[in-house]
Amino acid sequence: LRELPISDGNLRNDRDLFTWRIYYRRYERKTPGFIECATEEEARYLKVFLDAGVSEIYVPKNLEYLKSILPELETLKAKHDKIIHDGVKYILNRKTREKIIHEVWMELIHVEIT
């Protein structure tokens, strides 16, 4: 289980000497931060959910499985983003729009962590 911060959407994966990092800016304070990942695949996987606003997510331990699901996961995320953003583009209040996008993603992912 990985905890993810709430970011402003500016995400970037980068390779460090021994690890991969996802660089982000915190939503409220606009201060930079990063998440360390063991592999590029883990970084790509977490980036999908970090971008969706998920605060906690389980990461598959099997690297081969993770590699096999990533292309479809990233494609589905892009398609869902387009549909969601098309649906809320006429909501002028930014906070309301972002809240609705977050709620839709939570419902799509059906996150229930106890």
N, CA, C and O atoms as a printed pandas DataFrame, in Angstrom:
     atom_number atom_name residue_name chain_id  residue_number  x_coord  y_coord  z_coord
0              1         N          LEU        A               1    0.850   -1.183    0.000
1              2        CA          LEU        A               1    0.000    0.000    0.000
2              3         C          LEU        A               1    0.885    1.231    0.000
3              4         O          LEU        A               1    1.773    1.370    0.841
4              5         N          ARG        A               2    0.641    2.121   -0.944
5              6        CA          ARG        A               2    1.403    3.378   -1.021
6              7         C          ARG        A               2    0.460    4.544   -0.796
7              8         O          ARG        A               2   -0.633    4.597   -1.359
8              9         N          GLU        A               3    0.895    5.474    0.031
9             10        CA          GLU        A               3    0.151    6.711    0.222
10            11         C          GLU        A               3    0.647    7.733   -0.783
11            12         O          GLU        A               3    1.849    7.870   -1.009
12            13         N          LEU        A               4   -0.290    8.446   -1.381
13            14        CA          LEU        A               4    0.047    9.433   -2.400
14            15         C          LEU        A               4   -0.415   10.814   -1.955
15            16         O          LEU        A               4   -1.504   10.952   -1.398
16            17         N          PRO        A               5    0.399   11.834   -2.196
17            18        CA          PRO        A               5   -0.005   13.198   -1.831
18            19         C          PRO        A               5   -1.005   13.752   -2.846
19            20         O          PRO        A               5   -1.166   13.201   -3.935
20            21         N          ILE        A               6   -1.658   14.819   -2.489
21            22        CA          ILE        A               6   -2.543   15.515   -3.422
22            23         C          ILE        A               6   -1.677   16.525   -4.163
23            24         O          ILE        A               6   -1.100   17.431   -3.560
24            25         N          SER        A               7   -1.595   16.357   -5.469
25            26        CA          SER        A               7   -0.728   17.233   -6.265
26            27         C          SER        A               7   -1.566   18.176   -7.121
27            28         O          SER        A               7   -2.786   18.040   -7.211
28            29         N          ASP        A               8   -0.894   19.124   -7.740
29            30        CA          ASP        A               8   -1.589   20.077   -8.609
30            31         C          ASP        A               8   -1.672   19.590  -10.054
31            32         O          ASP        A               8   -2.138   20.322  -10.927
32            33         N          GLY        A               9   -1.228   18.373  -10.310
33            34        CA          GLY        A               9   -1.324   17.811  -11.654
34            35         C          GLY        A               9   -0.056   17.919  -12.476
35            36         O          GLY        A               9    0.045   17.281  -13.525
36            37         N          ASN        A              10    0.918   18.707  -12.034
37            38        CA          ASN        A              10    2.195   18.794  -12.744
38            39         C          ASN        A              10    3.092   17.667  -12.252
39            40         O          ASN        A              10    3.759   17.793  -11.225
40            41         N          LEU        A              11    3.103   16.564  -12.996
41            42        CA          LEU        A              11    3.851   15.382  -12.594
42            43         C          LEU        A              11    4.941   15.086  -13.616
43            44         O          LEU        A              11    4.781   15.329  -14.812
44            45         N          ARG        A              12    6.050   14.554  -13.115
45            46        CA          ARG        A              12    7.157   14.219  -14.011
46            47         C          ARG        A              12    7.908   13.027  -13.426
47            48         O          ARG        A              12    8.312   13.049  -12.263
48            49         N          ASN        A              13    8.092   11.988  -14.238
49            50        CA          ASN        A              13    8.922   10.846  -13.837
50            51         C          ASN        A              13   10.356   11.106  -14.263
51            52         O          ASN        A              13   10.603   11.622  -15.352
52            53         N          ASP        A              14   11.297   10.749  -13.405
53            54        CA          ASP        A              14   12.704   10.955  -13.727
54            55         C          ASP        A              14   13.530    9.869  -13.051
55            56         O          ASP        A              14   13.174    9.378  -11.979
56            57         N          ARG        A              15   14.618    9.505  -13.681
57            58        CA          ARG        A              15   15.499    8.484  -13.126
58            59         C          ARG        A              15   16.563    9.144  -12.268
59            60         O          ARG        A              15   17.195   10.122  -12.669
60            61         N          ASP        A              16   16.744    8.590  -11.083
61            62        CA          ASP        A              16   17.804    9.005  -10.174
62            63         C          ASP        A              16   18.929    7.985  -10.336
63            64         O          ASP        A              16   18.855    7.122  -11.211
64            65         N          LEU        A              17   19.945    8.068   -9.526
65            66        CA          LEU        A              17   21.069    7.145   -9.639
66            67         C          LEU        A              17   20.630    5.692   -9.459
67            68         O          LEU        A              17   21.017    4.831  -10.249
68            69         N          PHE        A              18   19.828    5.411   -8.434
69            70        CA          PHE        A              18   19.418    4.041   -8.149
70            71         C          PHE        A              18   17.914    3.814   -8.217
71            72         O          PHE        A              18   17.473    2.664   -8.201
72            73         N          THR        A              19   17.125    4.858   -8.290
73            74        CA          THR        A              19   15.672    4.721   -8.244
74            75         C          THR        A              19   15.019    5.596   -9.305
75            76         O          THR        A              19   15.683    6.332  -10.036
76            77         N          TRP        A              20   13.716    5.493   -9.363
77            78        CA          TRP        A              20   12.889    6.384  -10.175
78            79         C          TRP        A              20   12.149    7.288   -9.226
79            80         O          TRP        A              20   11.825    6.880   -8.111
80            81         N          ARG        A              21   11.872    8.511   -9.641
81            82        CA          ARG        A              21   11.147    9.458   -8.820
82            83         C          ARG        A              21   10.008   10.081   -9.617
83            84         O          ARG        A              21   10.124   10.324  -10.819
84            85         N          ILE        A              22    8.914   10.332   -8.920
85            86        CA          ILE        A              22    7.815   11.104   -9.492
86            87         C          ILE        A              22    7.867   12.460   -8.798
87            88         O          ILE        A              22    7.651   12.558   -7.590
88            89         N          TYR        A              23    8.151   13.486   -9.560
89            90        CA          TYR        A              23    8.195   14.836   -9.009
90            91         C          TYR        A              23    6.811   15.468   -9.161
91            92         O          TYR        A              23    6.149   15.305  -10.187
92            93         N          TYR        A              24    6.394   16.180   -8.141
93            94        CA          TYR        A              24    5.081   16.809   -8.138
94            95         C          TYR        A              24    5.136   18.103   -7.336
95            96         O          TYR        A              24    6.119   18.399   -6.657
96            97         N          ARG        A              25    4.061   18.854   -7.437
97            98        CA          ARG        A              25    3.888   20.051   -6.594
98            99         C          ARG        A              25    2.645   19.817   -5.755
99           100         O          ARG        A              25    1.603   19.405   -6.265
100          101         N          ARG        A              26    2.769   20.085   -4.457
101          102        CA          ARG        A              26    1.629   19.895   -3.557
102          103         C          ARG        A              26    0.518   20.865   -3.933
103          104         O          ARG        A              26    0.778   22.015   -4.287
104          105         N          TYR        A              27   -0.708   20.398   -3.855
105          106        CA          TYR        A              27   -1.867   21.165   -4.321
106          107         C          TYR        A              27   -2.038   22.483   -3.575
107          108         O          TYR        A              27   -2.103   23.538   -4.207
108          109         N          GLU        A              28   -2.111   22.447   -2.267
109          110        CA          GLU        A              28   -2.406   23.660   -1.506
110          111         C          GLU        A              28   -1.197   24.577   -1.344
111          112         O          GLU        A              28   -1.304   25.787   -1.542
112          113         N          ARG        A              29   -0.046   24.006   -0.984
113          114        CA          ARG        A              29    1.117   24.834   -0.661
114          115         C          ARG        A              29    1.998   25.147   -1.854
115          116         O          ARG        A              29    2.857   26.025   -1.779
116          117         N          LYS        A              30    1.795   24.439   -2.949
117          118        CA          LYS        A              30    2.584   24.631   -4.176
118          119         C          LYS        A              30    4.080   24.388   -3.954
119          120         O          LYS        A              30    4.915   24.931   -4.677
120          121         N          THR        A              31    4.416   23.567   -2.946
121          122        CA          THR        A              31    5.814   23.229   -2.709
122          123         C          THR        A              31    6.136   21.921   -3.427
123          124         O          THR        A              31    5.281   21.040   -3.520
124          125         N          PRO        A              32    7.347   21.789   -3.929
125          126        CA          PRO        A              32    7.708   20.576   -4.660
126          127         C          PRO        A              32    7.932   19.390   -3.724
127          128         O          PRO        A              32    8.212   19.546   -2.536
128          129         N          GLY        A              33    7.801   18.225   -4.296
129          130        CA          GLY        A              33    8.066   16.996   -3.566
130          131         C          GLY        A              33    8.330   15.878   -4.560
131          132         O          GLY        A              33    8.237   16.080   -5.770
132          133         N          PHE        A              34    8.658   14.712   -4.053
133          134        CA          PHE        A              34    8.851   13.573   -4.937
134          135         C          PHE        A              34    8.516   12.282   -4.208
135          136         O          PHE        A              34    8.527   12.222   -2.979
136          137         N          ILE        A              35    8.216   11.245   -4.994
137          138        CA          ILE        A              35    7.954    9.905   -4.496
138          139         C          ILE        A              35    9.002    9.001   -5.106
139          140         O          ILE        A              35    9.181    9.000   -6.324
140          141         N          GLU        A              36    9.701    8.230   -4.284
141          142        CA          GLU        A              36   10.700    7.293   -4.803
142          143         C          GLU        A              36   10.043    5.969   -5.158
143          144         O          GLU        A              36    9.177    5.472   -4.437
144          145         N          CYS        A              37   10.472    5.406   -6.287
145          146        CA          CYS        A              37    9.948    4.138   -6.770
146          147         C          CYS        A              37   11.125    3.230   -7.128
147          148         O          CYS        A              37   12.184    3.704   -7.540
148          149         N          ALA        A              38   10.931    1.944   -6.967
149          150        CA          ALA        A              38   12.001    0.980   -7.239
150          151         C          ALA        A              38   12.245    0.795   -8.737
151          152         O          ALA        A              38   13.379    0.573   -9.163
152          153         N          THR        A              39   11.179    0.887   -9.532
153          154        CA          THR        A              39   11.296    0.644  -10.973
154          155         C          THR        A              39   10.543    1.712  -11.764
155          156         O          THR        A              39    9.719    2.447  -11.220
156          157         N          GLU        A              40   10.841    1.777  -13.040
157          158        CA          GLU        A              40   10.124    2.692  -13.922
158          159         C          GLU        A              40    8.644    2.320  -13.990
159          160         O          GLU        A              40    7.782    3.198  -14.029
160          161         N          GLU        A              41    8.354    1.029  -14.003
161          162        CA          GLU        A              41    6.978    0.562  -14.074
162          163         C          GLU        A              41    6.181    1.006  -12.846
163          164         O          GLU        A              41    5.035    1.441  -12.967
164          165         N          GLU        A              42    6.789    0.896  -11.672
165          166        CA          GLU        A              42    6.121    1.341  -10.455
166          167         C          GLU        A              42    5.847    2.845  -10.515
167          168         O          GLU        A              42    4.781    3.303  -10.106
168          169         N          ALA        A              43    6.807    3.602  -11.025
169          170        CA          ALA        A              43    6.635    5.052  -11.146
170          171         C          ALA        A              43    5.503    5.381  -12.116
171          172         O          ALA        A              43    4.689    6.259  -11.833
172          173         N          ARG        A              44    5.440    4.698  -13.241
173          174        CA          ARG        A              44    4.374    4.937  -14.215
174          175         C          ARG        A              44    3.011    4.565  -13.635
175          176         O          ARG        A              44    2.032    5.283  -13.838
176          177         N          TYR        A              45    2.945    3.456  -12.921
177          178        CA          TYR        A              45    1.709    2.990  -12.291
178          179         C          TYR        A              45    1.215    4.013  -11.268
179          180         O          TYR        A              45    0.047    4.401  -11.284
180          181         N          LEU        A              46    2.113    4.448  -10.376
181          182        CA          LEU        A              46    1.725    5.408   -9.349
182          183         C          LEU        A              46    1.340    6.761   -9.948
183          184         O          LEU        A              46    0.454    7.445   -9.436
184          185         N          LYS        A              47    2.006    7.135  -11.026
185          186        CA          LYS        A              47    1.710    8.420  -11.673
186          187         C          LYS        A              47    0.271    8.461  -12.183
187          188         O          LYS        A              47   -0.386    9.499  -12.098
188          189         N          VAL        A              48   -0.222    7.344  -12.710
189          190        CA          VAL        A              48   -1.606    7.277  -13.188
190          191         C          VAL        A              48   -2.565    7.608  -12.051
191          192         O          VAL        A              48   -3.490    8.401  -12.226
192          193         N          PHE        A              49   -2.346    7.002  -10.889
193          194        CA          PHE        A              49   -3.262    7.190   -9.773
194          195         C          PHE        A              49   -3.030    8.518   -9.053
195          196         O          PHE        A              49   -3.972    9.110   -8.526
196          197         N          LEU        A              50   -1.802    8.980   -9.029
197          198        CA          LEU        A              50   -1.505   10.292   -8.447
198          199         C          LEU        A              50   -2.204   11.382   -9.261
199          200         O          LEU        A              50   -2.758   12.327   -8.699
200          201         N          ASP        A              51   -2.174   11.242  -10.577
201          202        CA          ASP        A              51   -2.833   12.195  -11.465
202          203         C          ASP        A              51   -4.353   12.165  -11.291
203          204         O          ASP        A              51   -5.023   13.179  -11.483
204          205         N          ALA        A              52   -4.894   10.995  -10.927
205          206        CA          ALA        A              52   -6.339   10.860  -10.724
206          207         C          ALA        A              52   -6.773   11.361   -9.348
207          208         O          ALA        A              52   -7.970   11.459   -9.079
208          209         N          GLY        A              53   -5.822   11.678   -8.480
209          210        CA          GLY        A              53   -6.162   12.200   -7.162
210          211         C          GLY        A              53   -6.381   11.146   -6.103
211          212         O          GLY        A              53   -6.949   11.433   -5.049
212          213         N          VAL        A              54   -5.936    9.927   -6.368
213          214        CA          VAL        A              54   -6.069    8.836   -5.394
214          215         C          VAL        A              54   -5.049    9.044   -4.281
215          216         O          VAL        A              54   -3.892    9.366   -4.549
216          217         N          SER        A              55   -5.473    8.861   -3.041
217          218        CA          SER        A              55   -4.565    9.109   -1.913
218          219         C          SER        A              55   -3.848    7.854   -1.440
219          220         O          SER        A              55   -2.790    7.950   -0.819
220          221         N          GLU        A              56   -4.400    6.680   -1.721
221          222        CA          GLU        A              56   -3.755    5.418   -1.360
222          223         C          GLU        A              56   -4.049    4.394   -2.443
223          224         O          GLU        A              56   -5.158    4.345   -2.975
224          225         N          ILE        A              57   -3.053    3.575   -2.772
225          226        CA          ILE        A              57   -3.241    2.546   -3.796
226          227         C          ILE        A              57   -2.295    1.390   -3.523
227          228         O          ILE        A              57   -1.162    1.590   -3.085
228          229         N          TYR        A              58   -2.766    0.190   -3.784
229          230        CA          TYR        A              58   -1.909   -0.983   -3.683
230          231         C          TYR        A              58   -1.102   -1.117   -4.967
231          232         O          TYR        A              58   -1.634   -0.929   -6.062
232          233         N          VAL        A              59    0.177   -1.441   -4.835
233          234        CA          VAL        A              59    1.054   -1.628   -5.986
234          235         C          VAL        A              59    1.318   -3.121   -6.135
235          236         O          VAL        A              59    1.754   -3.765   -5.181
236          237         N          PRO        A              60    1.062   -3.682   -7.311
237          238        CA          PRO        A              60    1.346   -5.106   -7.514
238          239         C          PRO        A              60    2.830   -5.411   -7.272
239          240         O          PRO        A              60    3.703   -4.659   -7.704
240          241         N          LYS        A              61    3.098   -6.502   -6.588
241          242        CA          LYS        A              61    4.488   -6.879   -6.309
242          243         C          LYS        A              61    5.136   -7.594   -7.493
243          244         O          LYS        A              61    6.354   -7.540   -7.663
244          245         N          ASN        A              62    4.329   -8.259   -8.304
245          246        CA          ASN        A              62    4.836   -9.006   -9.446
246          247         C          ASN        A              62    5.163   -8.031  -10.577
247          248         O          ASN        A              62    4.263   -7.442  -11.175
248          249         N          LEU        A              63    6.459   -7.864  -10.868
249          250        CA          LEU        A              63    6.907   -6.895  -11.869
250          251         C          LEU        A              63    6.421   -7.249  -13.265
251          252         O          LEU        A              63    6.090   -6.355  -14.044
252          253         N          GLU        A              64    6.371   -8.522  -13.595
253          254        CA          GLU        A              64    5.892   -8.929  -14.921
254          255         C          GLU        A              64    4.409   -8.581  -15.094
255          256         O          GLU        A              64    3.990   -8.130  -16.160
256          257         N          TYR        A              65    3.632   -8.793  -14.047
257          258        CA          TYR        A              65    2.216   -8.429  -14.093
258          259         C          TYR        A              65    2.067   -6.921  -14.254
259          260         O          TYR        A              65    1.258   -6.453  -15.056
260          261         N          LEU        A              66    2.845   -6.169  -13.494
261          262        CA          LEU        A              66    2.805   -4.709  -13.567
262          263         C          LEU        A              66    3.126   -4.233  -14.979
263          264         O          LEU        A              66    2.448   -3.355  -15.513
264          265         N          LYS        A              67    4.166   -4.816  -15.584
265          266        CA          LYS        A              67    4.533   -4.456  -16.959
266          267         C          LYS        A              67    3.410   -4.769  -17.936
267          268         O          LYS        A              67    3.182   -4.018  -18.885
268          269         N          SER        A              68    2.709   -5.870  -17.710
269          270        CA          SER        A              68    1.678   -6.290  -18.652
270          271         C          SER        A              68    0.427   -5.405  -18.583
271          272         O          SER        A              68   -0.257   -5.239  -19.593
272          273         N          ILE        A              69    0.116   -4.837  -17.416
273          274        CA          ILE        A              69   -1.105   -4.034  -17.298
274          275         C          ILE        A              69   -0.895   -2.548  -17.594
275          276         O          ILE        A              69   -1.861   -1.832  -17.857
276          277         N          LEU        A              70    0.344   -2.078  -17.557
277          278        CA          LEU        A              70    0.612   -0.638  -17.709
278          279         C          LEU        A              70    0.104   -0.022  -19.013
279          280         O          LEU        A              70   -0.545    1.023  -18.965
280          281         N          PRO        A              71    0.370   -0.620  -20.168
281          282        CA          PRO        A              71   -0.098    0.031  -21.407
282          283         C          PRO        A              71   -1.613    0.241  -21.424
283          284         O          PRO        A              71   -2.088    1.312  -21.801
284          285         N          GLU        A              72   -2.360   -0.770  -21.020
285          286        CA          GLU        A              72   -3.817   -0.636  -21.022
286          287         C          GLU        A              72   -4.281    0.348  -19.942
287          288         O          GLU        A              72   -5.215    1.118  -20.168
288          289         N          LEU        A              73   -3.640    0.328  -18.782
289          290        CA          LEU        A              73   -3.992    1.257  -17.709
290          291         C          LEU        A              73   -3.794    2.705  -18.151
291          292         O          LEU        A              73   -4.661    3.550  -17.925
292          293         N          GLU        A              74   -2.662    2.989  -18.777
293          294        CA          GLU        A              74   -2.382    4.358  -19.241
294          295         C          GLU        A              74   -3.342    4.787  -20.352
295          296         O          GLU        A              74   -3.755    5.946  -20.406
296          297         N          THR        A              75   -3.693    3.854  -21.235
297          298        CA          THR        A              75   -4.649    4.153  -22.305
298          299         C          THR        A              75   -6.032    4.435  -21.735
299          300         O          THR        A              75   -6.692    5.393  -22.136
300          301         N          LEU        A              76   -6.466    3.598  -20.797
301          302        CA          LEU        A              76   -7.770    3.806  -20.167
302          303         C          LEU        A              76   -7.814    5.118  -19.400
303          304         O          LEU        A              76   -8.829    5.815  -19.426
304          305         N          LYS        A              77   -6.737    5.462  -18.722
305          306        CA          LYS        A              77   -6.675    6.721  -17.969
306          307         C          LYS        A              77   -6.843    7.909  -18.917
307          308         O          LYS        A              77   -7.588    8.842  -18.618
308          309         N          ALA        A              78   -6.161    7.876  -20.044
309          310        CA          ALA        A              78   -6.264    8.971  -21.015
310          311         C          ALA        A              78   -7.681    9.087  -21.573
311          312         O          ALA        A              78   -8.198   10.195  -21.714
312          313         N          LYS        A              79   -8.316    7.953  -21.891
313          314        CA          LYS        A              79   -9.682    7.974  -22.420
314          315         C          LYS        A              79  -10.663    8.504  -21.380
315          316         O          LYS        A              79  -11.530    9.320  -21.694
316          317         N          HIS        A              80  -10.522    8.038  -20.141
317          318        CA          HIS        A              80  -11.406    8.495  -19.075
318          319         C          HIS        A              80  -11.215    9.985  -18.800
319          320         O          HIS        A              80  -12.186   10.708  -18.577
320          321         N          ASP        A              81   -9.967   10.440  -18.814
321          322        CA          ASP        A              81   -9.705   11.863  -18.606
322          323         C          ASP        A              81  -10.443   12.712  -19.633
323          324         O          ASP        A              81  -11.058   13.719  -19.284
324          325         N          LYS        A              82  -10.384   12.307  -20.888
325          326        CA          LYS        A              82  -11.047   13.078  -21.944
326          327         C          LYS        A              82  -12.550   13.118  -21.711
327          328         O          LYS        A              82  -13.165   14.179  -21.823
328          329         N          ILE        A              83  -13.146   11.983  -21.390
329          330        CA          ILE        A              83  -14.590   11.918  -21.172
330          331         C          ILE        A              83  -14.995   12.772  -19.971
331          332         O          ILE        A              83  -15.963   13.529  -20.039
332          333         N          ILE        A              84  -14.247   12.645  -18.871
333          334        CA          ILE        A              84  -14.574   13.396  -17.655
334          335         C          ILE        A              84  -14.423   14.896  -17.893
335          336         O          ILE        A              84  -15.305   15.676  -17.531
336          337         N          HIS        A              85  -13.316   15.297  -18.495
337          338        CA          HIS        A              85  -13.079   16.722  -18.727
338          339         C          HIS        A              85  -14.076   17.315  -19.726
339          340         O          HIS        A              85  -14.452   18.481  -19.605
340          341         N          ASP        A              86  -14.502   16.526  -20.704
341          342        CA          ASP        A              86  -15.542   16.999  -21.617
342          343         C          ASP        A              86  -16.860   17.206  -20.872
343          344         O          ASP        A              86  -17.634   18.105  -21.202
344          345         N          GLY        A              87  -17.107   16.373  -19.873
345          346        CA          GLY        A              87  -18.354   16.469  -19.119
346          347         C          GLY        A              87  -18.412   17.640  -18.155
347          348         O          GLY        A              87  -19.502   18.105  -17.819
348          349         N          VAL        A              88  -17.265   18.127  -17.704
349          350        CA          VAL        A              88  -17.261   19.209  -16.709
350          351         C          VAL        A              88  -16.705   20.528  -17.252
351          352         O          VAL        A              88  -16.516   21.481  -16.496
352          353         N          LYS        A              89  -16.450   20.583  -18.530
353          354        CA          LYS        A              89  -15.790   21.774  -19.072
354          355         C          LYS        A              89  -16.615   23.044  -18.956
355          356         O          LYS        A              89  -16.062   24.142  -19.016
356          357         N          TYR        A              90  -17.931   22.918  -18.790
357          358        CA          TYR        A              90  -18.767   24.113  -18.683
358          359         C          TYR        A              90  -19.021   24.543  -17.241
359          360         O          TYR        A              90  -19.735   25.517  -17.004
360          361         N          ILE        A              91  -18.447   23.833  -16.285
361          362        CA          ILE        A              91  -18.540   24.249  -14.889
362          363         C          ILE        A              91  -17.449   25.287  -14.669
363          364         O          ILE        A              91  -16.263   24.964  -14.736
364          365         N          LEU        A              92  -17.832   26.503  -14.412
365          366        CA          LEU        A              92  -16.878   27.604  -14.361
366          367         C          LEU        A              92  -16.084   27.663  -13.062
367          368         O          LEU        A              92  -14.926   28.080  -13.071
368          369         N          ASN        A              93  -16.675   27.260  -11.960
369          370        CA          ASN        A              93  -15.985   27.309  -10.680
370          371         C          ASN        A              93  -14.930   26.210  -10.637
371          372         O          ASN        A              93  -15.259   25.024  -10.672
372          373         N          ARG        A              94  -13.655   26.608  -10.561
373          374        CA          ARG        A              94  -12.536   25.663  -10.602
374          375         C          ARG        A              94  -12.604   24.630   -9.481
375          376         O          ARG        A              94  -12.394   23.440   -9.719
376          377         N          LYS        A              95  -12.896   25.081   -8.257
377          378        CA          LYS        A              95  -12.943   24.154   -7.115
378          379         C          LYS        A              95  -14.056   23.128   -7.283
379          380         O          LYS        A              95  -13.866   21.947   -6.995
380          381         N          THR        A              96  -15.202   23.574   -7.744
381          382        CA          THR        A              96  -16.320   22.654   -7.966
382          383         C          THR        A              96  -15.966   21.656   -9.051
383          384         O          THR        A              96  -16.218   20.459   -8.911
384          385         N          ARG        A              97  -15.378   22.151  -10.139
385          386        CA          ARG        A              97  -14.981   21.281  -11.250
386          387         C          ARG        A              97  -13.979   20.225  -10.781
387          388         O          ARG        A              97  -14.128   19.046  -11.103
388          389         N          GLU        A              98  -12.957   20.642  -10.021
389          390        CA          GLU        A              98  -11.944   19.704   -9.529
390          391         C          GLU        A              98  -12.537   18.701   -8.548
391          392         O          GLU        A              98  -12.149   17.533   -8.545
392          393         N          LYS        A              99  -13.470   19.146   -7.720
393          394        CA          LYS        A              99  -14.115   18.244   -6.772
394          395         C          LYS        A              99  -14.917   17.177   -7.512
395          396         O          LYS        A              99  -14.876   16.002   -7.147
396          397         N          ILE        A             100  -15.642   17.582   -8.544
397          398        CA          ILE        A             100  -16.430   16.629   -9.328
398          399         C          ILE        A             100  -15.513   15.631  -10.027
399          400         O          ILE        A             100  -15.792   14.432  -10.037
400          401         N          ILE        A             101  -14.430   16.116  -10.606
401          402        CA          ILE        A             101  -13.473   15.217  -11.272
402          403         C          ILE        A             101  -12.929   14.211  -10.275
403          404         O          ILE        A             101  -12.839   13.021  -10.577
404          405         N          HIS        A             102  -12.564   14.683   -9.084
405          406        CA          HIS        A             102  -12.039   13.786   -8.042
406          407         C          HIS        A             102  -13.085   12.747   -7.634
407          408         O          HIS        A             102  -12.765   11.566   -7.503
408          409         N          GLU        A             103  -14.325   13.177   -7.436
409          410        CA          GLU        A             103  -15.395   12.262   -7.030
410          411         C          GLU        A             103  -15.663   11.210   -8.112
411          412         O          GLU        A             103  -15.888   10.040   -7.802
412          413         N          VAL        A             104  -15.639   11.628   -9.364
413          414        CA          VAL        A             104  -15.854   10.673  -10.458
414          415         C          VAL        A             104  -14.733    9.635  -10.469
415          416         O          VAL        A             104  -14.996    8.444  -10.634
416          417         N          TRP        A             105  -13.481   10.080  -10.295
417          418        CA          TRP        A             105  -12.364    9.128  -10.274
418          419         C          TRP        A             105  -12.477    8.171   -9.104
419          420         O          TRP        A             105  -12.198    6.982   -9.257
420          421         N          MET        A             106  -12.878    8.657   -7.941
421          422        CA          MET        A             106  -13.021    7.784   -6.786
422          423         C          MET        A             106  -14.108    6.740   -7.039
423          424         O          MET        A             106  -13.979    5.586   -6.630
424          425         N          GLU        A             107  -15.184    7.158   -7.720
425          426        CA          GLU        A             107  -16.239    6.219   -8.032
426          427         C          GLU        A             107  -15.777    5.211   -9.084
427          428         O          GLU        A             107  -16.093    4.025   -8.983
428          429         N          LEU        A             108  -15.039    5.667  -10.084
429          430        CA          LEU        A             108  -14.525    4.762  -11.114
430          431         C          LEU        A             108  -13.579    3.721  -10.536
431          432         O          LEU        A             108  -13.655    2.537  -10.864
432          433         N          ILE        A             109  -12.697    4.181   -9.678
433          434        CA          ILE        A             109  -11.694    3.285   -9.099
434          435         C          ILE        A             109  -12.298    2.491   -7.941
435          436         O          ILE        A             109  -11.824    1.408   -7.599
436          437         N          HIS        A             110  -13.350    3.051   -7.346
437          438        CA          HIS        A             110  -14.031    2.454   -6.209
438          439         C          HIS        A             110  -13.031    2.157   -5.082
439          440         O          HIS        A             110  -12.856    1.015   -4.657
440          441         N          VAL        A             111  -12.396    3.213   -4.627
441          442        CA          VAL        A             111  -11.382    3.089   -3.590
442          443         C          VAL        A             111  -12.059    2.951   -2.236
443          444         O          VAL        A             111  -12.777    3.843   -1.785
444          445         N          GLU        A             112  -11.816    1.818   -1.603
445          446        CA          GLU        A             112  -12.287    1.579   -0.239
446          447         C          GLU        A             112  -11.172    0.904    0.516
447          448         O          GLU        A             112  -11.010   -0.313    0.430
448          449         N          ILE        A             113  -10.409    1.669    1.248
449          450        CA          ILE        A             113   -9.308    1.113    2.013
450          451         C          ILE        A             113   -9.653    1.251    3.480
451          452         O          ILE        A             113   -9.899    2.352    3.971
452          453         N          THR        A             114   -9.670    0.131    4.173
453          454        CA          THR        A             114  -10.004    0.172    5.601
454          455         C          THR        A             114   -8.803   -0.124    6.455
455          456         O          THR        A             114   -8.905   -0.131    7.682
